[in-house]
Amino acid sequence: MSELLVSTEPATGAELWSGAIGDPAAEVATARAAVAEWGARSVGFRSETLRRFANVVRSNAEDFADLIARETGKPLWEAATEVQSVVNKVDISITAYADRTPNKKSEGALGAKVAVRHKPHGVLAVLGPYNFPAHLPNGHLVPALLAGNAVVFKPSEKTPAVGARLISFLHEAGVPEGVARLVIGGPEQGRALAGDPGIDGLLFTGSARAGQALHRQFSDMPHKILALELGGNNPLVVWDCKDVEAAAAMTVQSAFLSAGQRCTAARRLIVSDKDADALLAAILKLVDRIIVGAPHADPVPFMGPVIDNAAADLLQEQFVGLMIKGGKVIRRLDRPKADLPFLTPAVIDVTNVSGRPDEELFGPVLQVIRVPDFEAAIAEANNTRFGLAASLIGGSPQHYDRFWAEVRAGVINWNKPTNGAPSNAPFGGVGLSGNHRPSAYYAADYCAYPVTSNESEIARASIPQGLRTIVADR
């Protein structure tokens, strides 16, 4: 009998889904056998197939959102926005592929042409996260399939049901079963898939620690593409903002949407000494009104639980660690039910904590840091090995120009939250947040590679120098 992976609902602990642990090698072999035929299809054919996929998702939107909500614990309204992102990704990817990988021809010497076209890599492995189990892997799957690759997808072991449903939608739309493969499993299956000699690359979304391990694993395989979309210890700087309530709302949205389980969530609020008290008062008024509840609860919750009890345990340990180091608790990280992973939004002042850990606390914890001037704010924003998202709320255009120029991040916003990056723009970070292969609109760049051709319809050649002169017989 095959070993089963069981998925449970974070909000209730009830079993939701179970499936047999997969065989990565077998799935890669199946994809390898099918990729040539799919890659030989025209871009137009593949585009129409993926448009059918969008229609399939759209027609199942309500049920799919319910599944996402139940398996992740996020509110139903948020799961519905994720489904819409899956649908929207197709047209965005088709536009991006035409823009980023166009066929080009230019004039060469002696009537020749210089052509630039793109080829798929072959078989690409995709490892998905649990926080957006449909939207984020879909951001790899659709561009990869559009470019002509086959894909082998291992969803997070915490959200396998959503991953399985996503692949079933692709098959229903007409993507050949051999071209879109599913591997159910945990870290062992993920490592096996990443190390399988039959893949031509790996597209990964997840933690920085896992990304570092993959980078080391691929260090002696430059012939394989590796695209890493990792986390962040993201700064939100509020400076001379005239609308304190707006700044508070954007701070709460940045820090606590998805129970803080977004890679772009604000982890550190950096604010001037003179403005900190007024801003915190406005933030706490909102924090104290936040409804934490199950996905389908009434009244509608702002945020649900974190993904599981292990994640909740770790966050509580990290919060206590900040307290032990001298952090001043403003709002506690409470756990209303000891056997379920619901956590209340927490705020802690870590200004006087020496040697603050540069970690991504992947949950509803906001760390407050007070600074004396804007120069110190920028220095504090850059006081991290990560570099995914950063936002400035308030300030003048000159403040923002300096912030944009000096802060190290791949997403830099002004008077907008740190999260909610647009899909029609590149998305990625520097430092421990990625390996300079931004996704979203730029995913086309790592799903196909350019081929340059020097072409002429007639063979012409001569060697004008360096040959001995032929002496005719007399």
Secondary structure, 3 states (H helix, E strand, C coil): CCCEEEEECCCCCCEEEEEECCCHHHHHHHHHHHHHHHHHCCHHHHHHHHHHHHHHHHHCHHHHHHHHHHHHCCCHHHHHHHHHHHHHHHHHHHHHHHHHCCCEEEECHHHCEEEEEEEECCEEEEECCCCCCCHHHHHHHHHHHHCCCEEEEECCCCCHHHHHHHHHHHHHHCCCCCCEEECCCCHHHHHHHHCCCCCCEEEEECCHHHHHHHHHHCCCCCCCEEEEECCCCEEEEEECCCCHHHHHHHHHHHHHHHHHCCCCCEEEEEEEHHHHHHHHHHHHHHHCCCCECCCCCCCCCCECCCCCHHHHHHHHHHHHHHHHCCCEEEECCCCCCCCCCCCCCEEEECCCCCCCCCCCCCCCEEEEEEECCHHHHHHHHCCCCCCCEEEEEECCHHHHHHHHHHCCCCEEEECCCCCCCCCCCEECCCHHHECCCCEECCHHHHHEEEEEEEECCCCCCCCCCCCCCCCCCC
